Amino acid sequence: MKKSELIDDVAKVLKTKTEARAAINSMLEHITIALKNRENVTITGFGTFKAVKRPARKGRNPYTGEPIKIKASTRVKFVPGKALKGAVG
């Protein structure tokens, strides 16, 4: 499902597509801001988004085999909730 399809589905519940687009964009923006602030975002029944720090590590260039340093970074991890796991199977 694409974002535009999600907006169409939410618009069936709300009055207009404009309201649906605003609601979805607002939700995504707030999730993004919370993750930037290293906060977990839990949506009960759906799951939890977490900002996870990955330490610096050594790797290899796949073309040359030469060792390289990989910088520390922060990634987003999603842990599905019990209801979502049950629905998907």
C-alpha positions in Angstrom: 0.0 0.0 0.0 1.3 3.4 -0.9 0.8 6.6 1.1 -1.8 7.9 -1.4 -3.8 4.6 -1.0 -3.7 5.0 2.7 -5.0 8.6 2.4 -7.9 7.3 0.2 -8.8 4.7 2.9 -8.6 7.2 5.7 -10.7 9.7 3.7 -13.6 7.2 3.7 -13.7 7.6 7.5 -13.0 11.3 7.6 -15.0 13.9 5.7 -12.4 14.8 3.0 -9.2 13.7 1.4 -7.6 16.9 2.6 -8.4 16.1 6.2 -7.1 12.5 5.7 -3.8 13.8 4.1 -3.3 16.3 7.0 -3.9 13.7 9.6 -1.5 11.2 8.1 1.2 13.8 7.4 0.8 15.1 11.0 1.2 11.6 12.4 4.3 10.9 10.4 5.8 14.2 11.2 5.3 13.7 15.0 6.8 10.1 14.8 9.8 11.5 12.9 10.3 14.3 15.5 10.1 11.9 18.4 12.6 9.5 16.8 15.0 12.4 16.2 14.7 13.2 19.9 15.6 9.5 20.6 12.1 8.8 22.0 10.3 5.5 21.4 6.9 5.8 19.7 4.4 3.1 20.8 1.1 2.6 19.0 -0.8 0.1 21.1 -1.8 -2.9 19.1 0.4 -1.9 16.2 4.0 -1.7 17.4 6.9 0.4 18.6 9.3 2.5 16.6 12.7 2.9 18.3 15.8 5.0 17.5 18.7 2.5 18.0 22.3 3.6 18.1 24.7 1.4 16.1 28.4 1.6 17.2 31.3 2.3 14.8 32.6 -1.0 13.4 35.0 -2.4 10.9 33.9 -3.7 7.6 35.2 -4.7 4.2 34.9 -3.0 0.8 33.0 -5.6 -1.2 34.8 -4.8 -4.4 38.4 -4.7 -3.1 38.2 -6.6 0.1 40.1 -3.7 1.8 39.2 -3.1 5.5 37.2 0.1 6.1 35.8 1.9 9.1 32.0 2.2 9.3 30.9 5.3 11.3 28.5 5.1 14.2 24.9 5.8 13.2 21.3 5.7 14.4 18.7 3.5 12.8 15.0 3.1 13.2 13.8 -0.2 14.5 10.2 -1.4 14.4 8.9 -4.0 16.8 5.4 -5.2 15.9 2.8 -5.4 18.6 1.0 -8.6 19.6 -2.2 -7.7 17.7 -0.3 -7.0 14.5 1.7 -10.2 14.8 -1.6 -12.1 15.2 -3.3 -10.4 12.3 -0.4 -11.1 9.9 0.2 -14.6 11.1 
